[in-house]
Amino acid sequence: MVIKKPATGPNRIGSLVLNPGGPGGSGLDFAQYAAVRYPADLRKRFDIVGFDPRGVGRSTAVGCLTDNAMDTFTQLDATPDTPDEEQAWLDGTGAYGRACASKSGDLLGHVSTVDAARDMDLLRAALGDAKLYYLGASYGTFLGATYAELYPSRVGRLVLDGAMDPSQSAVAANKVQGGGFETALAAFLDNCVGGGSCSLGATREAGLAKIRGLLEQLDARPLPGDATRKVTESIATTGILSPLYSKDQWPDLRQALEAALRGDGQPLLELNDQYYERGPDGKYNNLMAANAAVNCLDAPPAATSREDVERELPGYLADSPTFGRNLAWAGLTCASWPVPPTGRPHPIRAEGAAPILVVGTTRDPATPYAWAQSLAGQLASGALLTYDGDGHTAFGRGSDCVDRTVVDYLTQGTVPTKGKTCR
């Protein structure tokens, strides 16, 4: 499904196709946001176009667990400490995949990023554009880079904001991402401590100890949540990760942690629901189902057995003492996926493509800055714009420097000078 908001001014350049990431994020919702919130200079010159890729949202969507089953799945112990807990996690991830196969049928084998990139070229042609103008965030950078690899001569101007590194294996990517979340958590605590009267601790180290202690307590004794759910260690971990994506939500995270330390888990549960896109009515959209379906096709799993997890666990914990164990066990999500992977990690060069702008944020939790550096270096025509800041992605996050650089590139073709950094 596609949505378009026509350019509002003269001198129209063409269509600007958007993808918000995920995989599984709705391009329709993203385009509606962009049509109002993006800089006026962009909206004047471009039709703003969003689409839900195959398997996502209001296109033919992948389906997996029922809402009640999803509630149960999100409460599973994702940091198992005993053989029984390990088996429960293995059983849960296996059941997730089987549910996806049962509900989605043949679609499950045809929702890869390569499939989506080919669809995007059909969309470009249908829009009447000889070249693709595109802005992709987070996973959308992988989709954009994949398009450039498949169709380098059809690249117009591509902005890849919050870049992924297509050359990394799933296990390597998970470890680096864990380090990104650890860096963001440290920045959050530094901000709290620097503001004075930080109830989480007088120093970053004290705050980290208090948060890790809270998670350990919840592993043994979950807090009450709502009428049907408890706030387990897994729920709380997701509730902490979610607001790290945006500095604007740091006050929400502080308040949720303070509440949990007082015995009230409801605010962390609400942040968990935000991450999973669970509505107040208890219904989930298909973000997480599509996320698993695409990721499990795009690359071999990070782990295929509990032995794999235990072998890699020290590396995870070295990068992320707070979140590493959770991310290591999450690597089993694709272990028993009913459809084998069709993609393999590899560098993307896209020889012959016009200049491609890669944007990286130095303390990005979800797509660490090192990935942007790597992707810009892989692309034959890559140019890196650095945002020295916090949060996930940079465009439209409050930096006039970033916004002006991206707009100038898209509207005029101006590539930033090597080493350009915005704050």
C-alpha positions, 0 to 999 in steps of 0.5 A, spaced: 500 500 500 502 506 498 500 514 500 503 520 497 502 527 499 504 532 493 509 537 493 507 544 495 511 548 491 513 550 484 520 547 481 518 540 483 524 535 483 520 528 483 518 523 489 521 522 495 520 515 498 521 514 505 522 508 509 522 508 517 526 502 519 524 496 523 524 492 519 516 492 520 515 500 521 509 503 517 511 507 511 504 510 511 505 512 518 512 515 517 509 519 510 504 522 514 508 524 519 513 527 514 508 531 510 507 535 516 514 535 520 519 535 515 522 541 513 518 546 508 524 546 503 523 538 502 515 538 502 515 544 497 520 540 492 518 533 493 512 529 493 512 525 500 511 518 498 510 512 503 509 505 502 508 499 507 513 493 504 510 486 503 509 483 509 508 490 513 502 493 516 496 495 511 500 491 505 499 484 505 501 483 512 505 477 516 501 474 522 504 470 528 501 470 535 495 472 537 494 478 542 494 473 548 499 469 546 504 475 544 503 477 551 505 471 554 511 471 549 514 477 551 513 475 559 518 469 557 524 469 561 529 472 556 535 471 560 534 464 563 538 461 569 536 454 569 535 448 564 528 449 565 528 456 563 532 455 557 528 450 554 522 454 556 525 460 551 527 455 546 520 452 546 517 459 546 521 461 540 520 455 536 512 456 537 513 463 535 516 461 528 511 455 527 505 460 528 508 465 523 508 459 518 501 457 520 498 464 519 502 467 513 503 461 509 507 462 503 508 469 504 513 468 509 518 466 504 518 472 500 519 478 505 526 479 504 529 486 503 531 484 496 524 482 495 522 489 498 528 493 494 525 490 487 518 492 489 521 499 491 524 499 484 517 498 481 514 503 485 519 508 482 517 506 475 510 507 477 511 514 480 514 516 473 521 517 476 527 515 472 531 515 478 530 514 486 530 519 491 529 516 498 530 517 505 531 511 509 532 510 517 535 505 521 533 498 517 531 503 512 538 504 510 539 497 509 533 497 504 536 503 501 543 500 500 540 494 497 536 498 492 543 501 490 546 494 490 541 492 485 540 498 481 546 503 481 544 506 475 537 508 478 540 511 484 538 519 484 539 521 491 539 516 497 539 518 505 541 513 509 540 515 516 542 511 522 545 506 518 546 498 519 552 495 517 550 489 511 557 486 512 556 484 519 553 477 521 547 477 526 551 475 532 557 480 530 551 485 529 547 483 536 554 484 540 555 491 537 548 493 538 548 491 545 554 496 546 550 501 543 545 500 548 550 500 553 553 507 551 546 510 550 544 508 558 551 511 560 549 517 556 542 517 560 545 516 567 550 522 565 545 526 564 541 525 570 547 525 574 549 532 571 542 535 572 543 534 580 539 530 585 539 524 580 535 519 584 538 513 581 545 515 584 550 520 585 555 517 579 554 513 573 557 507 576 552 508 582 546 508 577 548 502 573 549 498 579 542 500 581 538 499 574 542 492 574 540 490 581 533 492 579 533 487 573 536 482 578 530 483 583 525 482 577 528 476 575 526 473 581 520 477 583 516 480 578 512 487 580 505 487 578 503 490 572 496 490 569 490 486 570 493 480 566 501 481 566 507 482 571 513 486 570 518 481 569 526 482 567 524 481 560 518 486 560 523 491 564 529 490 560 524 492 554 521 498 557 528 501 559 531 500 551 525 503 548 526 510 551 533 510 549 531 511 542 530 518 543 533 523 548 526 526 549 524 520 552 529 520 558 525 523 563 520 518 562 525 513 563 527 516 569 520 516 572 519 509 570 525 507 573 524 511 580 517 508 580 519 501 579 524 502 585 518 504 589 515 497 587 510 500 581 512 497 575 506 500 571 510 505 567 516 500 565 510 496 562 507 502 558 514 503 555 515 496 553 508 496 550 510 502 546 516 498 543 512 492 541 506 497 539 501 494 543 495 498 544 491 500 550 486 495 547 491 489 548 492 489 540 499 488 537 500 491 530 504 486 526 511 490 527 514 484 531 512 479 526 514 482 520 521 484 524 522 477 525 520 474 518 524 479 514 530 478 519 530 471 519 530 471 511 536 476 510 541 472 514 543 466 518 541 466 525 545 469 530 545 462 534 542 455 533 542 452 540 543 453 547 551 451 546 552 457 541 549 462 546 553 460 552 559 460 547 558 467 545 555 470 551 562 472 554 563 477 548 556 479 549 557 481 556 563 484 554 560 489 550 554 490 554 554 488 561 546 490 562 543 488 556 548 482 553 545 476 556 538 478 553 541 479 546 545 473 546 538 469 548 534 473 543 539 470 538 535 464 538 529 467 535 531 465 528 534 458 530 528 454 528 525 459 523 520 455 518 523 458 512 531 458 511 535 464 510 536 467 503 541 472 504 548 472 507 552 478 510 556 482 505 559 489 504 555 493 499 559 497 494 554 499 489 559 501 484 556 506 479 551 509 483 551 517 484 553 519 491 549 516 497 549 520 504 550 516 510 548 519 516 551 516 523 549 519 530 555 518 535 551 515 541 545 512 537 543 506 541 540 501 536 544 503 530 551 504 533 556 510 529 561 504 527 556 502 522 555 508 519 562 509 518 563 502 515 557 503 510 559 509 508 566 506 507 563 500 503 559 504 498 563 506 492 560 513 492 558 513 500 559 520 504 558 520 511 555 526 515 556 525 523 551 527 528 555 528 535 549 527 539 544 522 542 538 518 540 536 513 534 537 517 527 539 524 526 534 527 521 529 531 524 531 530 531 533 538 532 540 539 529 539 545 524 546 543 521 543 536 520 537 538 517 540 543 512 545 538 510 540 533 508 535 538 505 541 541 501 543 534 498 536 532 496 534 538 493 541 541 490 545 534 490 550 538 495 555 532 498 558 534 505 565 535 505 569 529 508 569 529 516 563 534 516 560 533 523 554 537 526 552 538 533 
